[in-house]
């Protein structure tokens, strides 16, 4: 699986809060974002079925 890069726009306050949460969890902001995305996908698939790519 290739690792792709994604650029997002995020306001400063939200980014600062993300860093606080990530630090609390012992993760980088990038790792925290990946976990949030994974959790959102799992929640979606739990409700709507597996996403087939």
SULNOR-V507652 format. One record per residue. N is the residue number from 0. SS is DSSP state (H for helix, E for strand, - for the rest). PHI is phi in degrees with one decimal (NA if undefined). OMEGA is omega in radians with two decimals (NA if undefined). Layout:
n = (N;N)
ss = (SS;SS)
phi = (PHI;PHI)
omega = (OMEGA;OMEGA)
This chain:
n = (0;1;2;3;4;5;6;7;8;9;10;11;12;13;14;15;16;17;18;19;20;21;22;23;24;25;26;27;28;29;30;31;32;33;34;35;36;37;38;39;40;41;42;43;44;45;46;47;48;49;50;51;52)
ss = (-;-;-;-;-;-;-;-;-;-;-;H;H;H;H;H;H;H;H;H;H;H;H;H;H;-;-;-;H;H;H;H;H;H;H;H;H;H;H;H;H;H;H;H;H;H;H;H;-;-;-;-;-)
phi = (NA;-76.4;-96.3;-104.6;-107.5;-135.8;-104.4;-127.9;-100.7;-145.2;-71.3;-60.7;-62.8;-64.8;-62.8;-61.9;-66.0;-58.9;-63.1;-62.8;-62.4;-61.6;-61.2;-59.8;-82.9;73.6;-126.4;-78.1;-60.6;-61.1;-62.9;-64.0;-62.4;-61.7;-66.0;-62.4;-65.7;-58.7;-63.0;-65.3;-66.5;-61.0;-63.7;-60.7;-66.5;-63.9;-90.1;-114.3;95.3;-60.4;-82.9;-98.5;-105.0)
omega = (3.11;3.07;-3.12;3.11;-3.13;3.10;3.11;3.02;-3.10;-3.12;-3.00;-3.13;3.13;3.11;3.12;3.11;3.08;3.13;3.10;3.14;-3.13;3.12;3.13;-3.14;-3.14;-3.09;2.96;3.08;3.14;3.13;3.12;3.10;3.12;3.11;3.11;3.11;3.13;3.14;3.12;3.12;3.11;3.11;3.13;-3.11;3.09;-3.12;-2.98;-3.09;-3.07;3.06;3.11;-3.14;NA)
